[in-house]
Amino acid sequence: MKYLKTYNKLNESDSINKVINDILLEINDEDLWKAECWKEYFSGESIWAIIIQTVDEDEEFELEGQTPPSSVIETIERVIDFMNGEGFTNYGITFEMDEDDQFEEISLEEVSDLDVWPNNFIRIEFTK
């Protein structure tokens, strides 16, 4: 029975990962934006992490900061709704800057005011 529970948890994680990746396709279809997700374990607790960032496709000229378009914000809202439905009611959104290792916790409403540079990213973490 113990192995069946482990299998069910793995199957559930795989299913959640597929759905999240399907939702994130909306962001990955946007020019200059990409999104990824994965499951992490921290202190015995599972955390789903989603990273949204800009893509610098032009190596000759550095991409300037980009304000997330409405499709990115709507996709974040859909991911939050889906994860809430899966029982992941606790989430946090941070804006992280690689350059100085600063983490700023932000609300969903503040995402539309961000200026996201190639070395910055938006991180969303979900826990139960």
N, C-alpha and C positions, 0 to 999 in steps of 0.2 A: 504494500500500500504506500509505503514511503516513496518508492520510485515512481509510482503513478502521480503523486502530488508534485514531485520534481518535474516530471514530464509535462504535466499540466501548466506549471509555472513557466517552463521554457516555451511551450506552445503559445501561451498567453503573451509572453514577451515578443515572440516572433510576429504574432498577429498585430499587436500594438505598433511595432516597428514598421510593418508594412503599411498600416493605415496612416501613420504619421508621415512616412515618406511620400505617400500618395497626396496628402494634403500639402506637403512642402513643395510639390512639383510646381505649384502656382508661383512660388518665389523663384525657383530654379529656372522657370521660363522667362522671368524678367531679365532684361539686359542689365548687366552690372551687379546682379545680386545672386547669392547662393545660400542654401540652407542645408544643414546636416543634423542628424539626430543619432543618439546612442544611449545605452543604459550604463550607468556607473554604479559602483557600490562604495558607500562611505559609512564607516562605523556600523556595518551590518545592515544598513538601510539602502534600498535600491532607489536610485534617482534617475529620472529620464532627463537628459540634457539636449537642448536644441540650440544650435549656433546659427545666427543669421549675420551675414557680412557682405560687404561689397567685393566685387571681383575686379582687379586691375588687369585688364586684358591688353592694355597698351603699355608695353615695357619702356617705350621711349619717353613717354610723358606720364608723370604720376597722376593718377586719378584724384580728383578733388573730392571733398566731403559730399556725401549724397544724403538727402532727406528721404526716408523710406516712403515709397509711393503707397497709395491707398490699398493696392493689392497685397502688399507685404503686411500691412496692419490688419486687413481683413483675414489674411491667412493665419496670423498669430491668434486672432480671436477664435477662428475655427479650431485651431489646435487646442486652445484652452477649453473650449466647449467639449471637444471630444475627450480630452483627458479627464475633465470633471465627470463625464458620463462613465468613465472607466474606474472611477473612485479616487483619482489623483486630484483631490480638492485643494491641496496646498501647492502653490506655485510662487515663484519669485522671478522677476525680470531684472537683470543687471546689464549695465552698459560697461563693457570692459575695454580698457585701452592697454594694448600690449606694451606700448612704449614705456609707460611709467607704472605698470602693474597697479593701476587704480581701478577700484570697482565701485560703481555708483548704482545703488538700487533705485529703480524707476518704476513708475506705474504704467499701465497700458496706455493711458492718455498721453503720457510724456514721450512715447515712442515716436509720434509724428513730429516732434520738435527736435529730434536728434540730427546731428550732422555726423554721418558715419563715414570715416575714412578707411582706406584699405587695412590699416593696422588696428582698427577698432572692430568690435563686434557686439551684437546683442545676444545675451545668453538667457534662456528660459529654463528653469529647473522645476520639475514636478516630483512631488512625493505624496505618499498616502497619509 
